[in-house]
Amino acid sequence: MAGSSEEGQVISCHTVEEWNDQLQKGNESKKLIVVDFTASWCGPCRFIAPFLAELAKKFTSVIFLKVDVDELKSVSQDWAIEAMPTFVFVKEGTLLDKVVGAKKDELQQKIQKHVASASA
């Protein structure tokens, strides 16, 4: 299966091209995309990163992306990111939901909710 090597992990996007490619892949596969807008200097971002990696292993039908707001300023501006970490939930190009802050429970609940609605 194509892209199976990417299942179960958080994919970092370092260029706008990579970002656009991943969004397009998600749209074509109609998968839920969870994007972690993060920053290297952000303590809560470092705190939640291992948890996000665990979620990526658990929810293999979801595409997990990571965007450094300093590295891809234009992408974070496009999505109106004002605080880190911010997690956005996207499906077929539509913003479904957002979690601002390192809130493990809320993050996991929203992923479960959107995965359940996607498979319904």
N, C-alpha and C positions, 0 to 999 in steps of 0.2 A: 504494500500500500504506500502510495506516495506521501511523503511528509511524516511517516510514522516515527522517524528519528526525533521529530520535534514534539511528539506527544509526551505529556508528563513533565514538561519543563517550561520555564519562563524564558521567553525569547526577548533578548535585548535588541532594540532598534537604535542603531547609531547614526543612520542617515535618513533623510526624508524618503529616499527611494525604498529603503528597507521597510519603513513604516507603511508606505503606500502599498508595497507588495503584500505585506502581512494583512493589511485591511482588506485588500482585494481577495486574498486567499480565503479569509474568513467569510466575506460576502458570498463568494462563489460556493463555498461548502455549507453556507447557511448556519455556521457555527456561532455560538456565543463567544464574543471576544471580551476579555477583561484586561484593561490597560492600567498598569501601575505607573502613574506619573510621580517620579521620584527625583531625589537630588543626592549627590555624593556626600554633601555636608549635613544632611538631614538625619538626626538621631532616630526619630520614630520610623523613618523609611528603612533604616538598617535593622531596626527592631522587628518590623513586619516581614522583611524579605524572606527569612527562612520559613515562615508560616505560609507565605504565598507559594513558595516552592513545594511545600507539602500539599497545598490545595491543587497545584498543577498536576501532581502525581495522582491525586484522588479523583479529580474531574478531568479525565483524559479527553472528553468530548469538547472541552472548552479550550480556546486559544488564549494563552496568557502572554501578554506583552509587557515590556518594561521600557519606559521612555524617561531619559534623564532630561529634566526641564532646562538645564543649562546647555546641554548638548543640542537639543532640538527645540530651540525657543519658538520657532514658527509653529510647530505642532502643538506645543502647550498653549500658545496664544489662540490657535484655531479652536481649541477645546475649552478656552476660558478657564485655565487652571490657575488658581490663586493661592493654593496651599498644598503642602506636601506632607504625607502622601495623599494623592487623590486617585481613587480607582473609578474608572468609567466602564460601564457595561454597554457594549455595542452589538447589535444584531442586524445584519444586512444593511449596514450604513446608518442605522437609527440609534440614537442615544436612548437607552432604556432606563438607566439608573446611574447613580453616583454615590460613592462613599468617600467622605473627606475625613482624613485622620487614620491613625493606625488602630482601627476598631476590628479586631479579629472576629468577634461574634457576628457583627453586622455584615462584614465582608462575606463570611461563610454563608450566612442566611440568604443574602441576596444572590449569591452564586447558585445555591440550591433552588431558590425560587425561580430563577430564570432558566436553569437547566430543566426543571420540572415543566415549566410552561413551554419550553422549546420542544420537549418530547411528547407533549400532550396532543 
